[in-house]
Amino acid sequence: MDPDRHSALGRAGNRATQALKSYGRMPGGLRLAYVAIPVMVLGTLMPWIDFDVGDASALGVETMPGGLTIAIAAVVGFLLASRASERTLGDSGGVAALALLAIAVLGAQLLHLVLEDTSPGYGLYVSVVAALGLFAAGVLIYGAAPTGSRPPEGSGGSPLPPPD
């Protein structure tokens, strides 16, 4: 065996071990989000619409809501990755809000299919469950985030000056 290849494999194994250890030290909400995001995207690569003609189906990626779901997952992933590097997750209310948007888009697609008497595929359900998990992750992250700066004592709790 080539010694350079062995050392490259050893370095890759060490990196994988370090990644798993850092994943284990993450807060629960962040871990849930990092699982929900790829599952939501994988759900769009599965059948969303099952047609009654043979084994025909349409993947989630082939629909407009599927594209929106992928875009939402990408934005949430970028938001979490950029915030995790700063060790601040104060904007994680955005994670929950974007997850609610995904739930609304997926729910509208599901309702549309049911009203047209078309069978929803299992991929749509996978994406819905992942979006619900992402919402729960956003709520958990937001609840664990530091509250930030508070108004000074005696100011009435409002950062605005008192009215005349």
N, C-alpha and C positions, 0 to 999 in steps of 0.2 A: 504494500500500500504506500502511496506517495505521502511523504511526511507533510508537504504543504497542504494537501487535501485533508489530512487528518487534523491538522491544526485549524483549518477553516471550519471543519465540522465541529471541532471542539469549541471554537469561538461561537459558532451558531447555537450550539447546545447551551453554552453559558448565557448567551443573550436570551434564549427562550426561558431558561430557568429564572433569570432576573425579572423578565416580564411577568411571569406567573407569580413571583413573590410580590412584585409591586401591585399586581391586580388584587392579590389577597389583602393588601394593606389599604386599598381604596375604601371609601365609605360605601355603604350598601346601595344607596341610590345611584351612585356613579357606576358601580358594577352592573346594576340592573339596566342602566341606560346603555352601557357598552355591549350588553347582550341584546337588548331590544332593537337597537338600530340595525344591525345586520339581519336580524330575523324579519324586521319590517321590509327591508329591501328584498330578502329572499322570497318573502310572500308575494312580491310583485312578479317574481320570475316563475311563479306557479300559476296554474289555471284559475282565473277569476270568473269566467263565464263558461258554463257547460251547455252546449247546444244539444237539442234532442236528436239531431241528425248524426248518427254513428258516434264516433269518439271525438267529434270536433269540440274544440275549446279555444278560448282566447286567453292569453296570458295577461296579467295585470299591466305589464309594460306596454302592451298594445293599446291601452286605454288612456285617456287623459287623466283620470284620477290616479292611475298607476304611476304616471310620470310625476304628478304632484307629490305623491307619497315618497318617491325616491328623492325628489328635490327637498322635501321637508326633512327627511332622514339625513341628507347631506348637510343641510344647514345646521341641524342639531349636532351632528358629529363635529362640524367645524367649530361651533360655539363651545362645545365641551372641550375639544382639543386645545383651542386657543386659551380658554380659561384655566384649564388644568395646568398648563405650563406656568401660569402666574400664581398658582395655588389659591386662586379666588374663584368662587362660583356664585358670586352675588347676582349675576344675571340669569341664574337658573330658573327664575320665573318664566323666562322666555322658553325654556325647554318644555315646561308644562303647557304654556300657551300654544307652542307649535304642535305639541302632541294633541291638544284639543282640536286644532285645525285639521290634523291628520284624521282624527276620529270623526270629525264632521264630514270630511271628504269621503272617507271610506263608508260611513253610515249612509250618505246620500247615494253612493254607488250601489250599496246593498239594497236600499229602498227602491231605487230605480229598477234593479233587476227583479225584485220580488213583484213590483207592480206590473212589470211586463211579462210575468209568468215565465221568466227565464231562471234556470237553476244557477245560483252562485257557486263558484268553484271553491275548493278548499283553500286555495291561496289567498282569497279575499278574507276568509276567517283567520288565517295565520297573520295577515297584516293587521287586522282589527285587534287581535289579542296582543300583538307586539306594540301597537299604538297605545293600547290601554296600559301596558307595562311601562312604556316610555312616559306616559302621563304620571303614573305612580312614582317613577324615578325622579321626574321633575319636582314633584311635591316633596319627596324625601330629601332631595338635594337642597331645595329652597328652604325647607325647615331646618336643615343642618347648617346653612350658610350663616356667617356672622351678620348681625343686624346692621353693621356700619355705624356711621355717625348719627348721633341723636341731637335734637335741639337742646340748647342750654337750659338748665333748670331755671324755672321762674319765667320762661318766655311764653307759657301757655301751650306749649307743645307745637306751635306753628312757627315755621321759619319766616313767615311774612310779618311785616310790622303791624301793630294794632291799628285798626281804623280810627280816623279822626272823629 
